[in-house]
């Protein structure tokens, strides 16, 4: 019951914190970073679009805009604070009870300087993201939920955040919660979250720049477009799973860029029959949509 009360307390305190954040612009305010990054990529898409024939307000632009605010400004950070803190407390209490230690890696992390600290956090986070992403494609019931993200038929930066609410639970449980458990601070994760947000917007944007050899390290729109391709290699359940780093795909053999994919068809088989409204998409995987 102690952990339930702790969780409820985190939920009840979220809304007062949420409204105070909206009225407090600051360098470490994630909401304003989110809005600024989104406006930045919207401008880039309109100044120099990669797909010039695609409409400025592409198909489902406003639906994806709603998804951005729902998943980031409400459900995402609510789940991040409540679930992360509760599971971190539960795990650390278990460590103390079973082994007499407060935190699994806190001593080693405290010895790192700031840059190695953030770099190690980024690499571990992205590595976890790669495998969680593969899991979303591999496990049938998770794929039914992940279909929401792959129902995008015209790509743009806002498509980055069109995803099922359960993905918040899965990613937070398998990625951010372990990071907080081993000693990375929530404030430090905020900086990581902003960087991942910006690069995720870039991967989905109707905008691209040449990366040269860096394309083998960092994900990019010309690589990620193939992740959303309607036609995949025979026998494959997905390709190009890396979120920020592409190096994992090259290491584990899931890279796939057969040619310039600027105008390829996106989605999955029978995507035209997939629910088009927010509520039905969020229920996908729990009910059978007809």
Residue pairs with C-beta under 8 A, 6 or more apart in sequence:
3 86
3 89
3 90
6 85
6 86
6 89
7 82
7 83
7 86
10 81
10 82
10 85
10 86
11 78
11 82
14 77
14 78
14 81
14 82
17 81
18 73
18 74
18 77
21 29
21 30
21 31
22 31
25 32
26 32
28 187
28 190
30 77
30 190
30 193
30 194
31 73
33 194
33 197
34 68
34 72
34 73
34 194
34 197
37 194
37 197
37 198
37 201
38 68
38 157
38 158
38 201
41 157
41 201
41 202
41 205
41 207
42 157
44 205
44 207
45 56
45 156
45 157
45 205
45 206
45 207
46 56
48 207
49 206
49 207
50 205
50 206
50 207
50 208
50 221
50 262
51 155
51 206
51 262
51 263
54 154
54 156
54 206
55 154
58 154
58 155
58 156
58 206
59 153
59 154
60 152
60 153
60 154
60 159
60 162
61 156
61 158
63 162
63 276
63 277
63 278
64 152
64 156
64 158
64 159
64 161
64 162
65 158
66 278
67 158
67 161
67 162
67 163
67 278
68 158
68 160
68 161
70 278
71 161
71 163
71 165
71 168
72 161
72 197
75 165
75 168
76 168
79 168
79 169
79 172
80 172
80 176
81 186
83 169
83 172
83 173
83 177
84 172
84 176
84 177
84 180
84 186
85 180
85 186
87 173
87 177
87 180
87 181
88 177
88 180
88 181
91 177
91 181
92 102
92 103
92 181
95 101
95 102
95 103
95 104
96 102
103 181
103 182
103 183
104 181
104 182
104 183
105 182
105 183
106 182
106 183
108 183
109 117
109 182
109 183
109 184
110 183
112 120
117 184
117 188
118 188
118 191
118 192
121 179
121 184
121 188
121 189
121 192
122 192
122 195
122 244
123 245
124 179
125 175
125 176
125 179
125 192
125 196
126 196
126 242
126 243
126 244
126 245
126 248
127 248
128 174
128 175
128 178
128 179
129 171
129 175
129 196
129 242
129 243
129 244
130 241
130 242
130 243
130 245
130 248
130 249
130 252
132 170
132 171
132 174
132 175
133 241
133 242
133 243
134 238
134 241
134 254
135 142
135 170
135 174
136 142
136 143
136 145
136 146
136 167
136 170
137 143
137 146
137 237
137 238
137 241
138 237
138 238
141 285
142 166
142 170
143 237
144 284
144 285
145 164
145 166
145 167
145 284
145 285
146 163
146 164
146 167
147 164
147 268
147 274
147 284
147 285
148 162
148 163
148 164
148 281
148 282
148 284
149 159
149 162
149 163
149 164
149 167
150 228
150 266
150 267
150 268
150 271
151 162
151 267
151 268
151 271
151 274
151 281
152 159
152 162
152 228
152 266
152 267
153 266
153 267
153 271
154 266
155 204
155 205
155 206
155 221
155 225
155 228
155 266
156 204
156 205
156 206
157 201
157 202
157 204
157 205
157 206
157 207
158 204
159 204
160 197
160 200
160 201
160 203
160 204
161 200
164 281
164 282
164 284
164 285
165 282
166 285
176 189
179 189
180 186
180 189
195 244
196 243
196 244
199 218
199 219
199 243
199 244
200 243
200 244
202 220
202 221
203 219
203 220
203 221
203 223
203 224
203 243
204 221
204 224
205 221
206 221
207 221
208 220
208 221
208 222
211 218
211 220
215 222
215 223
215 246
216 246
216 247
216 250
217 245
217 246
217 247
218 244
218 245
218 246
219 240
219 242
219 243
219 244
219 245
219 246
220 246
222 257
222 260
222 261
222 262
223 240
223 246
223 249
223 255
223 257
224 240
225 261
225 262
225 264
225 266
226 239
226 240
226 256
226 257
226 258
226 261
226 264
227 238
227 239
227 240
227 241
228 266
228 267
229 239
229 261
229 264
229 265
229 266
230 264
230 265
230 266
230 267
230 268
230 269
230 271
231 264
231 265
232 238
232 239
233 239
233 256
236 256
238 254
239 249
239 254
239 255
239 256
240 246
240 249
240 254
240 255
240 256
240 257
241 248
241 249
241 254
242 248
242 249
246 255
248 254
249 255
249 256
267 274
274 281
274 284
274 289
275 281
275 283
275 284
275 289
280 289
283 289
